[in-house]
């Protein structure tokens, strides 16, 4: 909501509160990394992605991550092999 309105500082403050409430939720770190990358802080965004991976190594198998896609596009991350879906 705040990020869509261009208020990244408020978005970061809100996601920090969510992280404080549940520091094991990988999706919160993914969102924080997205906000950081959008604000130009690549280094901290990468740190957030590393936290996502440490909490949920299969995150990209179950979630779409703009952060991950952008870090790959920027050449910061290598594309991960995703699990093949069984029918």
Backbone as JSON Lines, residues from 0, in Angstrom:
{"i":0,"aa":"X","n":[0.82,-1.17,0.0],"ca":[0.0,0.0,0.0],"c":[0.87,1.25,0.0]}
{"i":1,"aa":"X","n":[1.78,1.38,1.0],"ca":[2.64,2.56,1.05],"c":[3.62,2.58,-0.11]}
{"i":2,"aa":"X","n":[4.14,1.41,-0.45],"ca":[5.1,1.35,-1.56],"c":[4.44,1.76,-2.87]}
{"i":3,"aa":"X","n":[3.2,1.33,-3.07],"ca":[2.48,1.7,-4.29],"c":[2.26,3.21,-4.37]}
{"i":4,"aa":"X","n":[2.15,3.85,-3.21],"ca":[1.95,5.29,-3.17],"c":[3.28,6.05,-3.22]}
{"i":5,"aa":"X","n":[4.39,5.31,-3.29],"ca":[5.69,5.95,-3.38],"c":[6.31,6.29,-2.03]}
{"i":6,"aa":"X","n":[5.69,5.85,-0.95],"ca":[6.22,6.13,0.38],"c":[7.0,4.92,0.88]}
{"i":7,"aa":"X","n":[8.22,4.76,0.35],"ca":[9.02,3.58,0.68],"c":[9.47,3.58,2.13]}
{"i":8,"aa":"X","n":[9.7,4.74,2.71],"ca":[10.1,4.78,4.12],"c":[8.98,4.24,5.02]}
{"i":9,"aa":"X","n":[7.76,4.61,4.73],"ca":[6.63,4.1,5.52],"c":[6.45,2.6,5.25]}
{"i":10,"aa":"X","n":[6.66,2.19,4.02],"ca":[6.57,0.77,3.69],"c":[7.62,-0.02,4.47]}
{"i":11,"aa":"X","n":[8.84,0.5,4.54],"ca":[9.9,-0.18,5.29],"c":[9.56,-0.23,6.78]}
{"i":12,"aa":"X","n":[9.05,0.85,7.32],"ca":[8.68,0.87,8.73],"c":[7.59,-0.16,9.03]}
{"i":13,"aa":"X","n":[6.64,-0.27,8.12],"ca":[5.54,-1.22,8.3],"c":[6.05,-2.65,8.22]}
{"i":14,"aa":"X","n":[6.9,-2.94,7.25],"ca":[7.41,-4.31,7.12],"c":[8.34,-4.66,8.26]}
{"i":15,"aa":"X","n":[9.07,-3.67,8.79],"ca":[9.9,-3.93,9.97],"c":[9.05,-4.33,11.17]}
{"i":16,"aa":"X","n":[7.88,-3.73,11.32],"ca":[6.97,-4.12,12.39],"c":[6.48,-5.55,12.19]}
{"i":17,"aa":"X","n":[6.19,-5.9,10.94],"ca":[5.74,-7.27,10.65],"c":[6.85,-8.27,10.96]}
{"i":18,"aa":"X","n":[8.08,-7.92,10.59],"ca":[9.23,-8.81,10.86],"c":[9.41,-8.97,12.37]}
{"i":19,"aa":"X","n":[9.24,-7.89,13.12],"ca":[9.37,-7.98,14.57],"c":[8.31,-8.9,15.17]}
{"i":20,"aa":"X","n":[7.14,-8.93,14.56],"ca":[6.05,-9.78,15.02],"c":[6.31,-11.25,14.7]}
{"i":21,"aa":"X","n":[6.86,-11.51,13.5],"ca":[7.13,-12.89,13.08],"c":[8.42,-12.93,12.27]}
{"i":22,"aa":"X","n":[9.56,-13.02,12.95],"ca":[10.85,-12.98,12.25],"c":[11.18,-14.23,11.43]}
{"i":23,"aa":"X","n":[10.31,-15.22,11.45],"ca":[10.55,-16.43,10.67],"c":[9.78,-16.46,9.36]}
{"i":24,"aa":"X","n":[9.03,-15.4,9.06],"ca":[8.22,-15.34,7.84],"c":[9.06,-14.81,6.67]}
{"i":25,"aa":"X","n":[9.46,-15.71,5.78],"ca":[10.32,-15.36,4.65],"c":[9.71,-14.3,3.74]}
{"i":26,"aa":"X","n":[8.41,-14.33,3.6],"ca":[7.75,-13.38,2.71],"c":[7.96,-11.93,3.16]}
{"i":27,"aa":"X","n":[8.07,-11.7,4.45],"ca":[8.33,-10.35,4.95],"c":[9.69,-9.84,4.48]}
{"i":28,"aa":"X","n":[10.69,-10.71,4.52],"ca":[12.03,-10.31,4.09],"c":[12.07,-10.1,2.58]}
{"i":29,"aa":"X","n":[11.3,-10.89,1.86],"ca":[11.2,-10.71,0.41],"c":[10.6,-9.32,0.11]}
{"i":30,"aa":"X","n":[9.55,-8.97,0.84],"ca":[8.94,-7.66,0.64],"c":[9.9,-6.53,1.02]}
{"i":31,"aa":"X","n":[10.6,-6.7,2.14],"ca":[11.56,-5.67,2.55],"c":[12.66,-5.51,1.5]}
{"i":32,"aa":"X","n":[13.15,-6.64,0.98],"ca":[14.16,-6.57,-0.06],"c":[13.66,-5.86,-1.3]}
{"i":33,"aa":"X","n":[12.41,-6.09,-1.65],"ca":[11.82,-5.4,-2.8],"c":[11.8,-3.89,-2.56]}
{"i":34,"aa":"X","n":[11.36,-3.49,-1.39],"ca":[11.33,-2.05,-1.07],"c":[12.73,-1.45,-1.11]}
{"i":35,"aa":"X","n":[13.7,-2.18,-0.56],"ca":[15.08,-1.68,-0.56],"c":[15.63,-1.55,-1.98]}
{"i":36,"aa":"X","n":[15.36,-2.56,-2.81],"ca":[15.84,-2.49,-4.19],"c":[15.19,-1.34,-4.94]}
{"i":37,"aa":"X","n":[13.91,-1.16,-4.73],"ca":[13.21,-0.04,-5.38],"c":[13.77,1.32,-4.94]}
{"i":38,"aa":"X","n":[14.32,1.36,-3.73],"ca":[14.89,2.62,-3.25],"c":[16.37,2.76,-3.64]}
{"i":39,"aa":"X","n":[16.9,1.73,-4.33],"ca":[18.27,1.81,-4.83],"c":[19.32,1.14,-3.97]}
{"i":40,"aa":"X","n":[18.91,0.49,-2.9],"ca":[19.87,-0.15,-1.98],"c":[20.04,-1.63,-2.34]}
{"i":41,"aa":"X","n":[20.85,-1.88,-3.35],"ca":[21.05,-3.25,-3.84],"c":[21.69,-4.15,-2.79]}
{"i":42,"aa":"X","n":[22.67,-3.61,-2.08],"ca":[23.4,-4.41,-1.1],"c":[22.46,-4.95,-0.01]}
{"i":43,"aa":"X","n":[21.63,-4.09,0.54],"ca":[20.69,-4.53,1.57],"c":[19.61,-5.43,0.99]}
{"i":44,"aa":"X","n":[19.23,-5.18,-0.25],"ca":[18.23,-6.04,-0.9],"c":[18.76,-7.46,-1.04]}
{"i":45,"aa":"X","n":[20.02,-7.59,-1.4],"ca":[20.64,-8.92,-1.51],"c":[20.66,-9.59,-0.15]}
{"i":46,"aa":"X","n":[20.98,-8.84,0.89],"ca":[20.97,-9.42,2.24],"c":[19.58,-9.94,2.6]}
{"i":47,"aa":"X","n":[18.55,-9.21,2.2],"ca":[17.19,-9.67,2.48],"c":[16.9,-10.95,1.71]}
{"i":48,"aa":"X","n":[17.36,-11.03,0.45],"ca":[17.14,-12.26,-0.32],"c":[17.85,-13.43,0.33]}
{"i":49,"aa":"X","n":[19.06,-13.2,0.83],"ca":[19.79,-14.29,1.5],"c":[19.03,-14.76,2.75]}
{"i":50,"aa":"X","n":[18.39,-13.83,3.43],"ca":[17.57,-14.19,4.59],"c":[16.37,-15.02,4.15]}
{"i":51,"aa":"X","n":[15.74,-14.62,3.05],"ca":[14.62,-15.39,2.5],"c":[15.06,-16.83,2.25]}
{"i":52,"aa":"X","n":[16.18,-16.99,1.56],"ca":[16.67,-18.33,1.25],"c":[17.01,-19.13,2.51]}
{"i":53,"aa":"X","n":[17.54,-18.47,3.52],"ca":[17.89,-19.19,4.75],"c":[16.63,-19.67,5.49]}
{"i":54,"aa":"X","n":[15.56,-18.89,5.41],"ca":[14.31,-19.28,6.06],"c":[13.49,-20.27,5.25]}
{"i":55,"aa":"X","n":[13.55,-20.14,3.93],"ca":[12.73,-20.99,3.06],"c":[13.48,-21.24,1.75]}
{"i":56,"aa":"X","n":[14.32,-22.27,1.71],"ca":[15.11,-22.55,0.51],"c":[14.26,-22.81,-0.75]}
{"i":57,"aa":"X","n":[13.0,-23.13,-0.57],"ca":[12.12,-23.41,-1.7],"c":[11.15,-22.25,-1.97]}
{"i":58,"aa":"X","n":[11.48,-21.08,-1.52],"ca":[10.58,-19.92,-1.6],"c":[10.09,-19.69,-3.02]}
{"i":59,"aa":"X","n":[10.98,-19.74,-4.01],"ca":[10.55,-19.44,-5.38],"c":[9.72,-20.56,-5.99]}
{"i":60,"aa":"X","n":[9.65,-21.7,-5.33],"ca":[8.78,-22.77,-5.81],"c":[7.32,-22.51,-5.42]}
{"i":61,"aa":"X","n":[7.13,-21.72,-4.38],"ca":[5.77,-21.51,-3.87],"c":[5.31,-20.06,-3.92]}
{"i":62,"aa":"X","n":[6.21,-19.13,-4.26],"ca":[5.87,-17.71,-4.28],"c":[6.5,-17.06,-5.52]}
{"i":63,"aa":"X","n":[5.82,-16.06,-6.06],"ca":[6.45,-15.21,-7.07],"c":[7.25,-14.16,-6.3]}
{"i":64,"aa":"X","n":[8.48,-13.92,-6.72],"ca":[9.3,-12.91,-6.06],"c":[9.84,-11.92,-7.07]}
{"i":65,"aa":"X","n":[9.32,-10.72,-7.03],"ca":[9.84,-9.64,-7.87],"c":[11.3,-9.39,-7.52]}
{"i":66,"aa":"X","n":[11.63,-9.44,-6.23],"ca":[13.0,-9.23,-5.78],"c":[13.94,-10.22,-6.45]}
{"i":67,"aa":"X","n":[13.61,-11.49,-6.37],"ca":[14.44,-12.53,-6.99],"c":[14.59,-12.28,-8.49]}
{"i":68,"aa":"X","n":[13.5,-12.03,-9.16],"ca":[13.54,-11.81,-10.61],"c":[14.44,-10.63,-10.97]}
{"i":69,"aa":"X","n":[14.36,-9.55,-10.21],"ca":[15.18,-8.37,-10.48],"c":[16.65,-8.63,-10.19]}
{"i":70,"aa":"X","n":[16.94,-9.33,-9.11],"ca":[18.33,-9.64,-8.79],"c":[18.96,-10.54,-9.84]}
{"i":71,"aa":"X","n":[18.18,-11.45,-10.4],"ca":[18.67,-12.29,-11.5],"c":[18.9,-11.42,-12.73]}
{"i":72,"aa":"X","n":[17.93,-10.57,-13.06],"ca":[18.04,-9.71,-14.23],"c":[19.25,-8.78,-14.14]}
{"i":73,"aa":"X","n":[19.57,-8.32,-12.94],"ca":[20.72,-7.45,-12.73],"c":[22.04,-8.22,-12.72]}
{"i":74,"aa":"X","n":[21.97,-9.54,-12.76],"ca":[23.17,-10.37,-12.77],"c":[23.76,-10.58,-11.38]}
{"i":75,"aa":"X","n":[23.01,-10.23,-10.36],"ca":[23.48,-10.37,-8.99],"c":[23.29,-11.8,-8.5]}
{"i":76,"aa":"X","n":[22.21,-12.43,-8.93],"ca":[21.92,-13.82,-8.61],"c":[21.88,-14.64,-9.88]}
{"i":77,"aa":"X","n":[22.19,-15.91,-9.74],"ca":[22.02,-16.85,-10.85],"c":[20.64,-17.47,-10.72]}
{"i":78,"aa":"X","n":[20.0,-17.74,-11.85],"ca":[18.67,-18.38,-11.78],"c":[18.75,-19.72,-11.06]}
{"i":79,"aa":"X","n":[17.77,-19.99,-10.22],"ca":[17.71,-21.26,-9.51],"c":[16.86,-22.23,-10.31]}
{"i":80,"aa":"X","n":[17.21,-23.48,-10.18],"ca":[16.35,-24.51,-10.75],"c":[15.14,-24.66,-9.87]}
{"i":81,"aa":"X","n":[14.0,-24.61,-10.47],"ca":[12.77,-24.78,-9.72],"c":[12.36,-26.24,-9.77]}
{"i":82,"aa":"X","n":[11.66,-26.65,-8.74],"ca":[11.14,-28.02,-8.71],"c":[10.18,-28.2,-9.86]}
{"i":83,"aa":"X","n":[10.22,-29.38,-10.45],"ca":[9.24,-29.66,-11.5],"c":[7.93,-30.02,-10.82]}
{"i":84,"aa":"X","n":[6.88,-29.47,-11.36],"ca":[5.56,-29.74,-10.8],"c":[5.06,-31.08,-11.34]}
{"i":85,"aa":"X","n":[4.5,-31.87,-10.45],"ca":[3.92,-33.15,-10.86],"c":[2.42,-32.98,-10.99]}
{"i":86,"aa":"X","n":[1.88,-33.73,-11.92],"ca":[0.43,-33.62,-12.15],"c":[-0.27,-34.85,-11.64]}
